[in-house]
């Protein structure tokens, strides 16, 4: 599990750092991450409107960016759904 966490943190930082701070994902960075890294887990990963809605639902402080904890909520949800766990 440690290696999986390391990969998630590393991927977050790579995408987050592509156009600014490596602490947050901008809308464009989030779009690229979802489309490239989660195309089979996120419904309509290639649809900008769907990805915008997903980001808005995760952006708890409404600052237009996702910090790692906000992003982590998506990972937890996707892992639960993939594993067949009830929500």
C-alpha positions as a printed Julia matrix, in Angstrom:
87×3 Matrix{Float64}:
   0.0    0.0     0.0
   2.88   2.34    0.67
   3.93   2.22   -2.97
   0.36   2.96   -4.1
   0.23   6.03   -1.84
   3.62   7.18   -3.15
   2.38   6.89   -6.73
  -0.8    8.87   -5.95
   1.16  11.65   -4.25
   3.75  11.76   -7.04
   1.11  11.88   -9.79
  -0.76  14.64   -7.96
   2.41  16.73   -7.68
   3.38  16.19  -11.31
   0.01  17.37  -12.6
  -0.38  20.09   -9.96
   3.04  21.52  -10.76
   2.51  21.76  -14.5
   1.18  25.33  -14.45
   1.9   26.7   -11.01
   1.8   25.45   -7.44
   2.43  21.76   -6.87
   0.08  21.98   -3.86
  -3.14  22.37   -5.85
  -4.69  21.21   -9.11
  -6.1   23.92  -11.34
  -9.11  23.13  -13.51
  -6.85  22.45  -16.53
  -4.48  20.28  -14.5
  -7.4   18.29  -13.11
  -8.78  17.78  -16.63
  -5.42  16.46  -17.83
  -5.01  14.17  -14.82
  -8.5   12.65  -15.13
  -8.26  12.2   -18.88
  -4.77  10.66  -18.77
  -4.74   8.74  -15.5
  -8.38   7.82  -14.79
 -10.13   7.32  -18.14
 -11.63   3.97  -17.12
 -12.63   5.01  -13.6
 -14.21   8.43  -14.19
 -17.39   8.41  -16.26
 -17.08  10.8   -19.23
 -13.42  11.56  -18.44
 -13.06  13.15  -21.87
 -16.09  15.43  -21.45
 -14.98  18.85  -20.11
 -18.46  19.63  -18.74
 -18.6   16.37  -16.78
 -15.07  16.88  -15.43
 -15.94  20.47  -14.43
 -18.96  19.18  -12.51
 -16.83  16.55  -10.82
 -14.23  19.13   -9.83
 -16.9   21.46   -8.46
 -18.29  18.66   -6.32
 -14.81  18.0    -4.87
 -13.81  21.66   -4.36
 -15.13  21.99   -0.81
 -13.67  25.46   -0.17
 -14.8   26.75   -3.6
 -11.43  28.26   -4.49
 -11.42  26.84   -8.03
  -8.57  24.44   -7.27
  -8.21  21.08   -5.61
  -5.8   20.55   -2.75
  -4.59  17.04   -2.06
  -7.26  16.3     0.56
 -10.03  17.35   -1.84
  -8.47  15.17   -4.54
  -8.12  12.29   -2.09
 -11.92  12.22   -1.71
 -12.15  11.3    -5.39
  -9.59   8.52   -4.98
 -11.48   7.11   -1.99
 -14.77   7.19   -3.87
 -13.3    5.54   -6.97
 -11.55   2.85   -4.9
 -14.77   2.1    -3.0
 -16.79   1.85   -6.19
 -14.14  -0.28   -7.9
 -13.95  -2.61   -4.92
 -17.71  -3.04   -4.78
 -18.02  -1.46   -1.35
 -21.3    0.23   -0.51
 -21.31   3.98   -0.14
